[in-house]
Amino acid sequence: MSNTPLWTAIARALRADIAEGRYAPGDKLPTEAQLAERHGVNRHTVRHALSALVEEGLVRTRRGAGAFVAARPTDYPIGKRVRFTENLRRAGRMPGRDVLSTEIRVATPEEAAVLDIAPGARIFVSHGRSLADGQPLAMSESYYPLDRLPGLPEALAEGRGVTHALKAAGVRDYTRASTRVSAVLATATKAVVLQVREGAPLLKTTSLNVDLGGVPVEFGRTWFAGDRITLTLED
Amino acid sequence: MSNTPLWTAIARALRADIAEGRYAPGDKLPTEAQLAERHGVNRHTVRHALSALVEEGLVRTRRGAGAFVAARPTDYPIGKRVRFTENLRRAGRMPGRDVLSTEIRVATPEEAAVLDIAPGARIFVSHGRSLADGQPLAMSESYYPLDRLPGLPEALAEGRGVTHALKAAGVRDYTRASTRVSAVLATATKAVVLQVREGAPLLKTTSLNVDLGGVPVEFGRTWFAGDRITLTLED
């Protein structure tokens, strides 16, 4: 259309450059002056185009440093079956996991209630970090009812994933009974682990996984880097 | 138990005071000095108890202003049927809605694709704010395929809710086809509308509602105040 504003053409050209990988996530875009010259427009027009791309989440600006291609967030399905490794592979990402620490201890009354175990029963707690293509994606705390899952700590230590370890501990299959999602800001500690800045937005989920009989096998809290993930729910 | 640390008793007393409504959401708690005197402990013990309640999300501290009872977040189910009014009523909250602005215009190519309408077809866009007990809960943009929903703007203007208006426009029932959730920081504009501070954490959802035949009837973007809502998914 002849009355399409000029800035939309610049935005479209930049969108195509990003889609075709000419600028990859994290790359700095040319300066406003360079873009203005290249497209034969004024800087106001360039700024309008960049604003539109920022609004779309394709581009991020850093004060004084210019405009950068935003990292494409990973789509992460939250449905009846939530499997980290499968989810990442399906999104075209290489999954990774670091175990930060583990402990075996007596459950608090709240933990016992959530996991439906006797007060005073033991739990296995694993603190970890999930990665996508080597970049930190999430920090998590997983709580397992230890007496219900003999051999679980050893099976998890093999590093073949949660599904594999649960199977080794006698859980043939498991499903997600509930997920709760909220938005919080990164604390100093989480910022270091997730490699985001303090105060960055995080998606916090708390979730319960149960076996085929509905018995809890894992309760978890996860903090996802907000700009690296989109939780998706499809029917 | 005799070896329970002293701070847990203080935390338990404060938790009970909050649960019983002696301190309501938003109320300022007594100062550290007052709590120390009341319980016959030192301020270090009081501070430990308050830290635990902050960690649990029950209490918030504001630098220089003291400790306040945190607003209890509203549980907001995101399932196959997402109904704002029903969701709020079920959470024991009084639902409210402000329409900030509306427009009728030609769909962009992206909007036409999402709503499965012809390029150039008209859409009705409603910008609004949702309230829980009079407090802003969310800001939203709703996009409706106008030609598919004759009379919708007038029906929405009656203020009897989206479900009612869609019914008046011929949609007997509708379900949520997909929801995408991310975490973002409040911009200056959103901070004003939501009455949060700039940079506060927001839950952003993008969602598609379809009629019983799977035809899109509404596409929406919503920004929820992160500390006032928990999205819940149950199986």
Chai-1 contact restraints between the chains, C-beta under 6 A:
chainA,res_idxA,chainB,res_idxB,connection_type,confidence,min_distance_angstrom,max_distance_angstrom,comment,restraint_id
A,K80,B,D235,contact,1.0,0.0,6.0,A-B,restraint_1
A,A177,B,D235,contact,1.0,0.0,6.0,A-B,restraint_2
A,S178,B,E234,contact,1.0,0.0,6.0,A-B,restraint_3
A,T179,B,L233,contact,1.0,0.0,6.0,A-B,restraint_4
A,R180,B,T230,contact,1.0,0.0,6.0,A-B,restraint_5
A,R180,B,T232,contact,1.0,0.0,6.0,A-B,restraint_6
A,V181,B,V181,contact,1.0,0.0,6.0,A-B,restraint_7
A,V181,B,L231,contact,1.0,0.0,6.0,A-B,restraint_8
A,S182,B,T230,contact,1.0,0.0,6.0,A-B,restraint_9
A,A183,B,A183,contact,1.0,0.0,6.0,A-B,restraint_10
A,A183,B,P201,contact,1.0,0.0,6.0,A-B,restraint_11
A,A183,B,L202,contact,1.0,0.0,6.0,A-B,restraint_12
A,A183,B,L203,contact,1.0,0.0,6.0,A-B,restraint_13
A,A183,B,G226,contact,1.0,0.0,6.0,A-B,restraint_14
A,V184,B,P201,contact,1.0,0.0,6.0,A-B,restraint_15
A,L185,B,P201,contact,1.0,0.0,6.0,A-B,restraint_16
A,P201,B,A183,contact,1.0,0.0,6.0,A-B,restraint_17
A,P201,B,V184,contact,1.0,0.0,6.0,A-B,restraint_18
A,P201,B,L185,contact,1.0,0.0,6.0,A-B,restraint_19
A,P201,B,P201,contact,1.0,0.0,6.0,A-B,restraint_20
A,L202,B,A183,contact,1.0,0.0,6.0,A-B,restraint_21
A,L203,B,A183,contact,1.0,0.0,6.0,A-B,restraint_22
A,G226,B,A183,contact,1.0,0.0,6.0,A-B,restraint_23
A,T230,B,R180,contact,1.0,0.0,6.0,A-B,restraint_24
A,T230,B,S182,contact,1.0,0.0,6.0,A-B,restraint_25
A,L231,B,V181,contact,1.0,0.0,6.0,A-B,restraint_26
A,T232,B,R180,contact,1.0,0.0,6.0,A-B,restraint_27
A,L233,B,T179,contact,1.0,0.0,6.0,A-B,restraint_28
A,E234,B,S178,contact,1.0,0.0,6.0,A-B,restraint_29
A,D235,B,K80,contact,1.0,0.0,6.0,A-B,restraint_30
A,D235,B,A177,contact,1.0,0.0,6.0,A-B,restraint_31
